[in-house]
């Protein structure tokens, strides 16, 4: 049993060494980028890692968008020139839709009004038949 336990200990030590080697370097060079925070530890912070400031970002956006605003304004002006000027057109009266909706009712009332006027004239002048 001593031999089995010694072999087991040796295997465990080898596994520990492998694990430490893989976690320490991992076989590859890992460069850290501190975009969201500034590291407190001096070992982690190096002169190579430059933290971007909002001013730097704003400069790049402004440089990219320099000519875009003028282009958009020119395109909008061209579209407006092509479109029909709404203010030069004569506007419809505000009650045009009401007149359209009431017109059939008014025609019926007009017929009844004519008939009533004729009836009143007949009552007023019963002897004059030429008016009807």
C-alpha positions in Angstrom: 0.0 0.0 0.0 2.9 2.3 0.6 3.8 2.1 -3.0 0.3 2.8 -4.2 0.0 5.8 -2.0 3.4 7.1 -3.2 2.4 6.8 -6.8 -0.9 8.5 -6.1 1.0 11.4 -4.4 3.3 11.7 -7.3 0.4 11.9 -9.8 -1.3 14.5 -7.7 1.8 16.6 -7.6 2.2 16.4 -11.4 -1.4 17.4 -11.8 -0.8 20.4 -9.5 2.2 21.5 -11.5 0.3 21.2 -14.8 -2.5 23.2 -13.4 -0.2 25.9 -12.1 1.6 26.1 -15.4 -1.6 26.4 -17.4 -3.1 29.0 -15.2 0.0 31.1 -14.9 0.8 31.5 -18.6 -1.6 29.3 -20.4 0.8 28.8 -23.2 -0.2 32.1 -24.8 0.5 35.7 -24.2 -2.6 37.4 -22.9 -2.8 41.2 -23.1 -5.2 42.9 -20.8 -7.3 45.9 -22.0 -8.7 48.0 -19.2 -11.5 49.8 -21.0 -13.9 50.1 -18.1 -11.7 50.6 -15.1 -8.3 51.7 -14.1 -6.3 49.0 -12.3 -5.1 49.6 -8.8 -2.3 47.1 -8.9 0.9 48.4 -10.5 1.7 45.1 -12.0 -1.5 45.1 -14.0 -1.3 48.6 -15.1 1.3 49.2 -17.8 2.2 52.1 -20.0 1.1 50.1 -23.0 -2.6 50.1 -22.0 -4.1 53.5 -22.9 -7.5 54.2 -21.4 -9.8 55.9 -23.9 -11.4 59.1 -22.7 -14.7 60.5 -23.9 -12.9 63.4 -25.5 -10.9 61.0 -27.7 -14.1 59.2 -28.7 -15.9 62.5 -29.5 -13.1 63.6 -31.7 -13.4 60.5 -33.8 -17.1 60.8 -34.1 -16.9 64.4 -35.1 -14.3 63.6 -37.7 -16.5 60.9 -39.2 -19.6 63.1 -39.2 -18.0 66.3 -40.6 -19.5 66.3 -44.1 -22.7 64.3 -43.3 -24.7 67.1 -41.9 -24.2 69.3 -44.9 -25.1 66.5 -47.3 -28.3 65.8 -45.4 -29.3 69.5 -45.5 -28.6 69.7 -49.2 -30.7 66.5 -49.9 -33.6 67.9 -47.8 -33.5 71.2 -49.6 -33.5 69.4 -53.0 -36.6 67.3 -51.9 -38.4 70.4 -50.7 -37.8 72.2 -54.0 -39.3 69.2 -55.9 -42.3 68.9 -53.7 -45.5 71.0 -54.3 -45.6 74.0 -52.1 -48.6 73.3 -49.8 -49.0 77.0 -48.8 -49.4 78.2 -52.4 -52.5 75.9 -52.9 -55.9 77.3 -52.0 -57.1 75.6 -48.9 -60.6 74.1 -48.8 -63.2 75.7 -46.6 -63.4 74.2 -43.2 -67.0 73.1 -43.5 -66.8 71.4 -46.9 -67.2 67.9 -45.4 -70.3 69.1 -43.4 -71.9 70.3 -46.6 -71.1 67.0 -48.4 -72.7 65.1 -45.5 -75.9 67.2 -45.3 -76.5 67.7 -49.0 -78.9 64.7 -49.4 -81.0 65.8 -46.5 -81.2 69.4 -47.8 -82.5 68.1 -51.2 -85.4 66.3 -49.5 -86.1 69.4 -47.4 -86.0 71.6 -50.5 -88.6 69.5 -52.2 -90.9 69.7 -49.1 -90.3 73.4 -48.8 -91.4 74.0 -52.5 -94.5 71.9 -52.0 -95.3 73.8 -48.8 -94.9 77.2 -50.5 -97.1 76.2 -53.4 -99.7 74.9 -50.9 -99.7 78.3 -49.1 -100.0 80.2 -52.3 -103.0 78.1 -53.3 -104.7 78.7 -50.0 -104.0 82.4 -50.2 -105.3 82.8 -53.8 -107.8 80.1 -54.5 -109.0 81.6 -57.7 -105.6 82.0 -59.4 -104.8 78.6 -61.0 -102.1 79.8 -63.3 -99.5 79.9 -60.5 -99.4 76.2 -59.9 
